[in-house]
Amino acid sequence: MQNGDHIEDDCAGAGGRPSGYVPSGATGTTAVREQLSSVKKELDFILQQLRGPGGQVQRIDLQEVERLVKHLEVDRGELAKRCQRLAEENQDLKEANRHLEVDLSAARRELENARRQLRHQQIDLQLKAGTSEQPEAEDEQPSATA
C-alpha cells in the first residue's frame, strides 16, 4: 500500500474520507502512536505544573483557591477605585496647569508692557533733562518670554 492510499472499506469516515485512509508519511499504527505520544507529552506537562518542590503532586485546596480569589477580587476593586480617583486627579491637575499657563502668559505680557512703558518714561525724562543719549536695550533686564 502506498502513502496517501486508502484501504477499501464500505464505511466513510470523518471528512468524507474512507475509514481506512492512511495519511501520507505514516501508517495507521504509526499515526496512532504519534497521537498518543503527543497526548502523553501534554499530560506530562500538566502534571509537571501540578507538582510541588518535592516532586509530589500538590493537592489543590478548593477552599484556599476560593479564599485567594476573594482576596484578589477585593484588591482589584480597591485598585479600580484608586485608578479612577487618580484619573480624576490627573484631569484636575491638567485643568489647573492650563489655567496656570494662561495666567503665566498674561503675567508675561503685563511685564513686557510695564518694561516698554518704563523705557518710554526713561526716554521722556532724558529728553526733558536735555540729554540726547538713547538708553541701550541690552542693558535692561532680559525678557521673561523664554
URSUL-V726690 format. One record per residue. N is the residue number from 1. RES is the residue in one letter. SS is DSSP state (hx for helix, st for strand, lp for the rest). OMEGA is omega in whole degrees, 0 to 359 (* if undefined). BURIAL is b if it has 9 or more other C-alpha atoms within 8 Angstrom, else e. Layout:
# URSUL-V726690
n & res & ss & omega & burial
N & RES & SS & OMEGA & BURIAL
N & RES & SS & OMEGA & BURIAL
This chain:
# URSUL-V726690
n & res & ss & omega & burial
1 & M & lp & 181 & e
2 & Q & lp & 175 & e
3 & N & lp & 180 & b
4 & G & lp & 177 & b
5 & D & lp & 176 & b
6 & H & st & 178 & b
7 & I & st & 180 & b
8 & E & st & 180 & e
9 & D & st & 181 & e
10 & D & st & 184 & e
11 & C & st & 177 & e
12 & A & st & 180 & b
13 & G & lp & 180 & b
14 & A & hx & 177 & e
15 & G & hx & 177 & e
16 & G & hx & 179 & e
17 & R & lp & 175 & e
18 & P & st & 185 & b
19 & S & st & 180 & b
20 & G & st & 183 & b
21 & Y & st & 177 & b
22 & V & lp & 181 & b
23 & P & lp & 179 & b
24 & S & lp & 175 & e
25 & G & lp & 181 & e
26 & A & lp & 172 & b
27 & T & lp & 182 & b
28 & G & hx & 181 & e
29 & T & hx & 178 & e
30 & T & hx & 179 & e
31 & A & hx & 179 & b
32 & V & hx & 179 & e
33 & R & hx & 179 & e
34 & E & hx & 179 & e
35 & Q & hx & 179 & e
36 & L & hx & 178 & e
37 & S & hx & 179 & e
38 & S & hx & 179 & e
39 & V & hx & 179 & e
40 & K & hx & 179 & e
41 & K & hx & 179 & e
42 & E & hx & 179 & e
43 & L & hx & 177 & e
44 & D & hx & 179 & e
45 & F & hx & 179 & e
46 & I & hx & 179 & e
47 & L & hx & 179 & b
48 & Q & hx & 179 & e
49 & Q & hx & 182 & e
50 & L & hx & 183 & e
51 & R & st & 178 & b
52 & G & lp & 182 & e
53 & P & lp & 181 & e
54 & G & lp & 180 & e
55 & G & lp & 179 & e
56 & Q & lp & 177 & e
57 & V & st & 181 & e
58 & Q & lp & 176 & e
59 & R & lp & 181 & e
60 & I & lp & 180 & e
61 & D & lp & 184 & e
62 & L & hx & 178 & e
63 & Q & hx & 178 & e
64 & E & hx & 179 & e
65 & V & hx & 179 & b
66 & E & hx & 178 & e
67 & R & hx & 179 & e
68 & L & hx & 179 & e
69 & V & hx & 179 & e
70 & K & hx & 177 & e
71 & H & hx & 180 & e
72 & L & hx & 177 & e
73 & E & hx & 177 & e
74 & V & hx & 179 & e
75 & D & hx & 180 & e
76 & R & hx & 179 & e
77 & G & hx & 179 & e
78 & E & hx & 180 & e
79 & L & hx & 177 & e
80 & A & hx & 177 & e
81 & K & hx & 180 & e
82 & R & hx & 179 & e
83 & C & hx & 179 & e
84 & Q & hx & 180 & e
85 & R & hx & 180 & e
86 & L & hx & 178 & e
87 & A & hx & 178 & e
88 & E & hx & 178 & e
89 & E & hx & 178 & e
90 & N & hx & 178 & e
91 & Q & hx & 179 & e
92 & D & hx & 180 & e
93 & L & hx & 177 & e
94 & K & hx & 179 & e
95 & E & hx & 178 & e
96 & A & hx & 178 & e
97 & N & hx & 178 & e
98 & R & hx & 179 & e
99 & H & hx & 179 & e
100 & L & hx & 178 & e
101 & E & hx & 177 & e
102 & V & hx & 179 & e
103 & D & hx & 179 & e
104 & L & hx & 179 & e
105 & S & hx & 178 & e
106 & A & hx & 179 & e
107 & A & hx & 178 & e
108 & R & hx & 178 & b
109 & R & hx & 178 & e
110 & E & hx & 179 & e
111 & L & hx & 178 & e
112 & E & hx & 178 & b
113 & N & hx & 179 & e
114 & A & hx & 178 & e
115 & R & hx & 180 & e
116 & R & hx & 178 & e
117 & Q & hx & 178 & e
118 & L & hx & 178 & e
119 & R & hx & 178 & b
120 & H & hx & 179 & e
121 & Q & hx & 179 & e
122 & Q & hx & 178 & b
123 & I & hx & 180 & b
124 & D & hx & 179 & e
125 & L & hx & 179 & e
126 & Q & hx & 179 & b
127 & L & hx & 178 & b
128 & K & hx & 181 & e
129 & A & hx & 178 & e
130 & G & lp & 177 & e
131 & T & lp & 182 & e
132 & S & lp & 181 & e
133 & E & lp & 177 & e
134 & Q & lp & 175 & e
135 & P & lp & 181 & e
136 & E & lp & 182 & e
137 & A & hx & 182 & e
138 & E & hx & 181 & e
139 & D & hx & 182 & e
140 & E & lp & 181 & e
141 & Q & lp & 180 & e
142 & P & lp & 181 & e
143 & S & lp & 181 & e
144 & A & lp & 182 & e
145 & T & lp & 182 & e
146 & A & lp & * & e
